[in-house]
Amino acid sequence: MINEYFSSLKSNMLITGFKVLKTQGLRALIQKANKKFLFNRSIKTTSLPINIDSLNISKVKNRDIVEPIKSKVSIIIPTKNAGNEFEYILRRIKQQEGINEIEIIIIDSGSEDNTIEIAKKYSSAIFKISPEDFHHARTRNDGAEKATGEYIVFTVQDAIPIGNDWLHKLLTPICFGEASAVSTIQVPRSDADLFTCWSYWALFVKYLRHEKDLIFNKSNFDSFEGLSENDKRAVANLDNVSLGIKKDLFNIYKFHADYAKDLELGIRLIKDRHSLMFQSSNAVIHSHNRIPLYYLKRSYSDRISICKILNIERDKISIKALMESNSYIYALLKQCLENFRIQTYNPSHAVQSLIKDIYFQSEKYNSLSSFLIGDDYLNGFFENIAPIKHEKITNDTIRIFCDNLMSFAEYLSVVNSFGSSEDDLIKSIYKIFSNVCGAYIAANSQDDIEILKEGI
């Protein structure tokens, strides 16, 4: 059964893209994508337990004529120290085909490099704000107000369009009235680490189940509130890294939340009977390699936002007990990683062995030393927090952590990641722990922890 499941996953186009990126690099991905993946124009039925609107699917599937978009399109990009690669990205946007007029709007919040000079070559609509005035939602709303196009597209300073028809494909369903807003998948960069590649796969394929192009609207379900958290996020998921919408419509709704603002926008649109489309056959290349502590803080902030947006009640456990339990798990993980090796050059088996060791050691030790070698930033974060095993908190967190590690092991098996470096694997494990740690603390405490909001 497992082998058959892995076999079916291997045939999935998205996973193939991840595999090509990791093993052969970005150029190989683009070449293969042009032929098989990114320009497939068909809309397929969904595997979600929701009835997808078959009429909308049929309309898109049967469209054979590709018509140019005659109206102006405004691209909104918040920037700060975008770097030299920014020119390549702006050039790729300007080279998009099938669009009569493209307007690029830059909202810069204090760049100290050559971002503004690069932007001036491609745009006359450059607006400067102070770093203190930047806000994920308000800044983008300001950009939309300055836009003069009929359509607006939100993206970011380091997202690279794949192909010259990314923009046309993104907006065509809106032009044909098939969707009110459209987002595309993100593909990791060629230098992305194992954690990043796994997290994209886990989010888009395993969690949101967006391995195919999908259209969602309120006819797909009886009650939005009656959906599970997974399905709520699946049907309302928009992504402002690559998001198209009509300007008039966006001006009515706008972004509200600071974090998860695109999901919150999607929920309001869905509830008001708008159709949303998510394209896995269209993409931008975008990812970051960050330290584990970033993911701890980011997952904390994201989970608080998700709970607020989806009306999920957060538990009220002692912050002290939560922090001590996670300090214990971190010490436990460091101890288990002391003897960690990529057994027989098989990373998936190594991670599965680590899971067994974590469960075994957690039953064996109620207290642990915090002085073992680990991640420098996590060491600094936990150094003044005693590693104490609060039974229920620790067991719950370890279970969630090991579930994530099992998903990671599954991904490593799917993409045949033989030859992955031990350093990359260990850093990815620390990042997975950090991701779980931050989200668990957020979901189980009602007081804001300021130290977990710094630097995000």
FIROMI-487558 format. One record per residue (C-alpha): residue in one letter; x, y, z. Coordinates in steps of 0.02 Angstrom, whole numbers, plus 50000, padded with zeros to 5 digits. Layout:
BEGIN
aXYZ/...
***
This chain:
BEGIN
m500005000050000/i501405012250048/n502395008249893/e500855011049784/y500535027549873/f502325033349846/s502215027949664/s500655038449636/l501465053349718/k503005051849610/s501935054049457/n501255070549524/m501915085049422/l502235096449570/i503315083649659/t504255080749498/g504605099349492/f505305098849668/k506375083949624/v507065092149468/l507435108149563/k508375098949699/t509335086649592/q509565095549425/g509365114049459/l508265128349403/r508685127749217/a508165109549204/l506535113449294/i506085127249172/q506465116249022/k505395101949089/a504045113749148/n503855121448977/k503485104248906/k502465095749041/f501945105749191/l501825124349196/f500915127549033/n499625113749044/r497995123249017/s496775110149075/i495775110949235/k495605094049320/t494375088049450/t494865089249632/s495215075649759/l494475086349898/p492885080249984/i491975095349910/n490955096249751/i491905107449631/d490825117649514/s490875107049356/l490215121249248/n491695132249289/i492895117949258/s492125114449088/k492255132649033/v494115133549065/k494515116248999/n493675119348831/r494455136348794/d495535134248638/i495745152448586/v497025162848680/e496525181048673/p497655195448726/i497145205848876/k496855223348808/s496595232348974/k498045239349076/v498755228149212/s499555235849368/i500875225549458/i501095230549641/i502775226549722/p503285231749899/t505185233349907/k506615235550027/n508415231949976/a507875220649833/g509655217949770/n510345216449595/e509205201849548/f507745214049555/e508165220449381/y508015203049308/i506315200949392/l505665217749327/r506275213449153/r505365196749160/i503775205749210/k503935218249068/q504235203948946/q502575195548987/e501605191648829/g499765193748789/i499575209748892/n499335226348802/e500005237648940/i500915233649102/e501115246449241/i502335242649382/i502015251249550/i503425251049677/i503105254849862/d504835256049939/s505085256350128/g506845262950150/s507995253850029/e509825257750056/d510475248649901/n510135251849717/t508315246149720/i507625263249675/e508875265849533/i508405248949459/a506555252349478/k506685268949384/k507185259549227/y505525250349224/s504295261549317/s503845279649344/a502645275049484/i503855273749629/f503265278749803/k504345279749958/i503785276750136/s504775275350298/p505195258050365/e504105261750515/d502595264850403/f502715248150315/h501245236550349/h500935220450253/a499115224850220/r499045243950219/t500565245950108/r499825234549976/n498155243349991/d499045259949959/g499855252449804/a498165246749740/e497445264249764/k498845271449658/a498575258649519/t497795264649356/g497505247549277/e495875238049266/y496755222949341/i497995222749484/v499265209249522/f500145207649689/t501875200049695/v503505202249791/q505235208649749/d506045191449735/a504695181149647/i505225176049471/p503845172549344/i504045155849256/g503765158249072/n503185173448975/d501335169448994/w501265169149185/l500315185549190/h499135181449047/k498715164549120/l498465172049293/l497205184949231/t496295175649092/p495065166749211/i494595183849281/c494355190949106/f493195176449061/g492195178349222/e492705161249288/a493515167949446/s493565184249544/a495345181449606/v496725169549551/s498325163749636/t499715152449577/i500845140049659/q502605144449717/v504085133949663/p505665133949772/r507255141649703/s508675130549644/d509645134549803/a508205130249920/d508625118950066/l507735102550106/f506595110750234/t505955123450109/c505635110449974/w504735099250098/s503695113450171/y503055118449998/w502625100349959/a501815097950130/l500785113950114/f500205113449932/v500075094749903/k499785086450071/y498885099750173/l497945110850052/r497895097249917/h498185109749778/e499105097949661/k497875102349522/d497075118349456/l495505121349559/i494045133449561/f493085135949722/n491475145249761/k490065144149886/s489105131449781/n490465118749827/f489865117250008/d488335120150117/s489165130950248/f490905138250256/e490865137650445/g490465119050436/l492085115050344/s493625108350431/e495085120050456/n496015111350314/d494555113650193/k494265131650245/r496075135550203/a495995125450042/v494465133949970/a494905151650024/n496785151049997/l497475166049903/d499315170249896/n499925188049875/v501585181949806/s500615179049644/l498835185749653/g497735193449518/i496085202649546/k495075216849467/k495515233849541/d493695238749568/l493355222749665/f494935224249770/n494525242149815/i492895235749893/y493735222149997/k495575226650021/f496775217650137/h496325218550321/a497465207350423/d499345209850440/y499775191250435/a498785178950328/k497975194150245/d497735184650082/l496815170250167/e495705182650259/l495305191350095/g494895174650015/i493685170250155/r492715186550133/l492635184149945/i492055166049961/k490715170650087/d490075184049967/r489885170749830/h491425175049729/s492405161249642/l494245158949680/m495495149649573/f497145141749623/q498315137149480/s499595123449503/s499925124149315/n500605141849332/a501965147349451/v503255159449516/i504945154349583/h505075160549761/s505845154249923/h507005159250066/n508295149750168/r508135156350346/i508785151550517/p507735139950629/l507305153850752/y506445163550613/y505245149050585/l504875147750771/k504365166050775/r503485165950608/s502445150550647/y501965158450813/s501325174350727/d500505164750585/r499565153050702/i498885167550803/s498255175550643/i497485159250579/c496585156550744/k495885174150737/i495355173150554/l494555155950569/n493805159250741/i494805145250823/e494875146951011/r496625146751082/d496935136651240/k497515144651402/i499045134951458/s500415142851563/i501715151051452/k503055145651576/a502535127351557/l502455128851368/m504185136551356/e504955124051478/s504195109351384/n504865115551218/s506565118651297/y506525100451355/i506075094351179/y507465104851105/a508715097251228/l508025080051187/l508215083251001/k510015088851023/q510385072851119/c509585061950986/l510535071050848/e512205067850935/n512255050550856/f511245054850701/r511965048850537/i511245046950362/q511155028150369/t511705019450209/y511525036150120/n509635035250145/p508985051450225/s507205044950239/h507725029850341/a508835040950449/v507375052350491/q506245037550531/s507595030750649/l507695047950730/i505815047650763/k505975030950854/d507435037750955/i506465053451005/y505015042951073/f506205031051161/q507255044651242/s505735054851294/e505085039851393/k506795036951469/y507275054451528/n506275066951631/s507695079451635/l509065083251510/s510615093651492/s510415109251385/f512285110951351/l512445099551201/i512915106651031/g511405112350933/d510875127350831/d511705143350890/y510145154050878/l509015141250963/n510345138951097/g510265157651131/f508365157551134/f508205143051257/e509765146151363/n508805154051509/i507295142451497/a507425126751604/p507125110551505/i505705103251608/k504555089251551/h502745094051579/e501975077451532/k500445082051429/i501215097151340/t502805087751301/n501915072151237/d500735082451129/t502135092651053/i503245077551023/r501795068850935/i501515083750818/f503395085650790/c503605067250747/d502095067950631/n502975081950539/l504595072150537/m503665057250462/s502985068750327/f504765074750298/a505375056750285/e503975053150160/y504505068150055/l506325062450060/s505785045349998/v504665052649862/v506015063749787/n507415050949807/s508525063249901/f510025051749911/g511625061449929/s510835075550029/s512105083050149/e512005078650332/d512145097150374/d510635101650267/l509635087350343/i510025092050523/k509665110550495/s508015105750415/i507565095150567/y507895110050681/k506795120650570/i505385108050577/f505515107950767/s505485126950769/n503965127450657/v503015115450771/c503615124050929/g503025141450879/a501325135550816/y501005125050971/i501405139251090/a500265150950992/a498815138550989/n498915134951175/s499215152051253/q498155167651251/d499475180351304/d500595188151174/i502445184051194/e503395199251133/i505055190051112/l504195178950982/k503645194050881/e505335202450866/g506185202450696/i504715195850594/
***
